[in-house]
Amino acid sequence: MCVVIYRGTCTLHQRLREKFSDMNSYVNENLGAYRVVKAFAREDYENARLEKISGEYRDIAIGNAKKRLILSTPQHLLSRLMSMI
């Protein structure tokens, strides 16, 4: 049971780290090219892209928190039962 919970949470954290990495890459690209973006008046497009990426990260983070809550309840119950034995 604990192995299943552990594998599930590892997968959740991996997705979250990947999306955070995407968001960081995007921010770094735009900080380096800020003047170019302003010069070509693409601010609205770039803001929409950042909103999309950060929204995806937010959704994954919220989903992970909910799933962790669901997965942690049986794990805590199991650990309490094991301590009684």
VENJO-V298201 format. One record per residue. RES is the residue in three letters. OMEGA is omega in whole degrees, -180 to 180 (none if undefined). D_FIRST is the distance of its C-alpha to the first C-alpha in Angstrom with 1 decimal. Layout:
RES|OMEGA|D_FIRST / RES|OMEGA|D_FIRST
This chain:
MET|-179|0.0 / CYS|180|3.8 / VAL|179|5.4 / VAL|179|5.3 / ILE|-180|6.4 / TYR|180|8.7 / ARG|179|10.1 / GLY|-180|10.8 / THR|177|12.6 / CYS|179|14.4 / THR|180|15.8 / LEU|-180|16.9 / HIS|180|18.6 / GLN|178|20.2 / ARG|-180|21.8 / LEU|179|23.0 / ARG|180|24.5 / GLU|-179|26.2 / LYS|177|27.8 / PHE|178|28.9 / SER|177|30.5 / ASP|-179|32.3 / MET|178|33.6 / ASN|178|34.8 / SER|-180|36.5 / TYR|-179|38.3 / VAL|179|39.5 / ASN|178|40.8 / GLU|-175|42.6 / ASN|176|44.3 / LEU|178|45.3 / GLY|-176|47.0 / ALA|-175|48.7 / TYR|-179|49.5 / ARG|179|53.3 / VAL|180|53.0 / VAL|179|51.0 / LYS|-178|53.5 / ALA|-179|56.4 / PHE|176|55.2 / ALA|179|54.3 / ARG|-177|50.7 / GLU|-178|49.2 / ASP|179|48.2 / TYR|-179|46.4 / GLU|176|44.6 / ASN|178|43.6 / ALA|177|42.2 / ARG|179|40.1 / LEU|178|38.8 / GLU|179|38.0 / LYS|-178|36.1 / ILE|-179|34.0 / SER|175|33.4 / GLY|177|32.5 / GLU|178|29.9 / TYR|179|28.4 / ARG|-179|28.5 / ASP|179|26.8 / ILE|-180|23.9 / ALA|178|23.7 / ILE|178|23.7 / GLY|178|21.1 / ASN|-180|18.8 / ALA|179|19.4 / LYS|-179|18.7 / LYS|177|15.4 / ARG|178|14.4 / LEU|179|15.5 / ILE|-178|13.4 / LEU|-175|10.1 / SER|-179|11.2 / THR|178|11.9 / PRO|-180|8.6 / GLN|178|7.8 / HIS|178|11.3 / LEU|-180|11.2 / LEU|180|8.6 / SER|176|10.7 / ARG|178|13.8 / LEU|-180|13.0 / MET|180|12.4 / SER|179|15.7 / MET|-176|17.5 / ILE|none|16.9
